[in-house]
């Protein structure tokens, strides 16, 4: 049988190369030619073909990967109903010629708009040949070709790596995709964002050559396995298999500095190159980047620059200095602490940078003076090899004569327990002796110090956790194992650095958490001015109050609320400020906009809330002074009491709420998603004027992250006794559902329910029903103030389930929906074609009002009272309703607003249309008005806000980018 073979198309031409003594400045040579290889793969050796690709992205909006797995059987390849003859692969295999040596994934530096494509051939001798590209250039070059020997899936062996620059492979892959009825590669080039080859050709005409940069965050070493089990790493230099860098050995040896180091016993450890090509013939003219030379001891690799010029000079150059190399190695080997580390990590290689700026960053520890840059006299990172690349980083603290070490120790092998025992004995304080090495699943010491115990450790030894908490420092935070979460872990972490004295004294921790100065809210927040100038805007029924010029500009997020007396409060974000205005529902007495705050990335979350008692609350999120920009968020809270006075503002740590509202007892309830140290969970907290802001409580307590892109997946409600109820979408089982969009198995999801106990804990999650992976939205309410009802879009259609007398009743299907998947699968944004928008609101008598809508379905309404649903009512047969809203207060009366779409743009939210207002009373439509407001996709509606106050007055705010309108409906 034929096997991948490597034929040298050219021999190395080293004319006049003489191994002259080092004293001579250089050895003459006229040119350097790289070896060119061809791969020969016989069709009958191929037993499996996997393709894995996605369409181009638009500024980060990428569709899911589309994957096909074809297996050879009875003379053809098949996956499900897709079948092709082996001959369809022949053009691809014949394209694998004129391959240049490579050792890193290379491509263009842009990240926003790109395609990605992999095709992998599995041969009958456990060889895998992988072809991949993420290029922006014509024909998607360069392609990276790697060959793997996979006797053990956990330990694949990389045997060869190449770059392909000609255009035959692109056309061959396109023809193959057409053969299987799939999408062809998305474009010839991404430089022009899909506008054709001419523009790309014009762009390239300005250049004689161009450089493909080496990958930074991951390497070709992770490319063999298309199931997502990558073995890449963050080190650009981490040790290559000799088989893939051997084509460069003789070339590098022509440089006298390298030649002398080789004679001393040094060898090439790794190479990491950018590649420049001549655009006239698409051939390499230079390899340039870093070289790593391994010292004779095998534990020190000196890293420096190297350039291989394939053009006129034909030379290999470097700034490497032999004396510096020997000095770096000698210095490292004279440090006893690092020599001792070799006994713990026998595979360790110390990466010694000749460029000081490339050495490891200073450890993150802003709260400690011990780890300031001027106290760190030595730092070095390491590697454990290309399949286990993450090695420790070592830093020597001069003043303390101590080391701090960054490391993460997952159980790589059977040596795990022995390694952990050594860490316990040598690097950790005595307080860690309370548990055995066999209890530990993972240790991490980078930004935080953290460790995770194996599942069931707490159950097997109930006293262990108490012992850990009693022994470890006070600043440790614990994620306790939950019995409701199968396979959950106990995790302990602290914003601290581990310090290991060089003299053998007991290790200790220094706290890294920086004490944040208390924020003086009076300096960054201005209270609304009750005496601000006011003006009348005018009374316009079913029309708009056109706000004056102060409202124009780049308005972002906004919200509105109304008090029982008809006072309207409007809060919005504009530019870098948060603004406020108030006035009366009839258009009289409106204040001019007041700047509340211009502090630090404000207003991604803007909330205006009130209750029937008359309390008003304004909230927005911001980044406080001294924080890490917009990624460190807090919330400003302002409260106006029923007496009419604004209270002093306060700062909350919680932000980005999934749901937040205030009840009639003036308690604010909030729920949100947040990482808890193991996975993402749903949390709850409250605020009242007596206790202030409560600590957060874990609602969901399930292992695994809630559904990605879960737009409507958490709801809370308060019953007549003040008990908080929650319903949410959460992981049910891992990778059990075949997703037609991504053509892969995905997690299945369920709907869960829990209530808050008087003690502050939450009851165990109760399973309510299954939720299709891509239809993740629910509605939730309490009928008559006490009966939980969950509504969601199940496989059968719009479905509800009610809990009566403590028992969940059988699901009821309100409307069957055709959920055929005949849509473009390449973008998750298309899932909205199938996802219904579901909204509920509860009136003053506890009747639940419900609407649902979807493209092709129209808008439908029902209500729940006396333990039954009313017959669904068709509100509109509009083909593509959008931005559907519902609110209710007066008994039996519901108010509905939606956008009656006339045209849909490229993306789901880009729609032209007219706003429609509908009033339903006792399950009958009594008002249907086309509002005098027309939106188009260019105005980019960021939000519509509908509110019905306690007098059943209706308010609607919709502020697109160009037309600023607030509407009142009588």
Secondary structure by P-SEA (a helix, b strand, c coil): cccccccccccccccccccccccccbbbbcccccbbbbbbbbcccccbbbbbbbccccccccccbbbbbbbbccccccccccccccccaaaaaaaccccccccccccccccccbbbbbbbbbccccbbbbbbbbccccccccbbbbbbbcccccbbbbcccccccccaaaaaaaaaaaaaccccccccccccccccaaaaaaaaccccbbbbbccccccccccccccccccccccccccccccccccccccccccaaaaaaaaacccccbbbbbbbbccccccccccbbbbbbbcccccbbbbbbbbbbccccccccccccaaaaaaaaaaaaacaaaaaaaaacccbbbbbbccccccccccccccccccccccccbbbbbbccccccbbbbbbbbccccbbbbbbbbcccccaaaaaaaaaaaccccccccccccccccccccccccbbbbcccccccccaaaaaaaaccccccccccccccccbbbbbbbccbbbbbbcccccccccccccccccccccccccccccccbbbbccccccccccccccccccccccccccccccbbbbbbbcccbbbbbbbcccccccccccccccccccccbbbbbccccbbbbbbbcccccccccccbbbbbbbbbccccccccccccccccccccccccccbbbbbbbbbcccbbbbbbbbcccccccccccccccccccccccccccbbbbbccccbbbbbbbbbccccccccccccbbbbbbbbbbbbbcccccccccccccccccccccbbbbbccccbbbbbbbccccbbbbbbcccccccccccccccccccccccccccccccbbbbbbbbcccbbbbbbbbcccccbbbbbbccccccccccccccccccbbbbbbccccbbbbbbbbccccccccccccbbbbbbbbccccccccccccccccccccccbbbbbbccccbbbbbbbcccbbbbbbcc
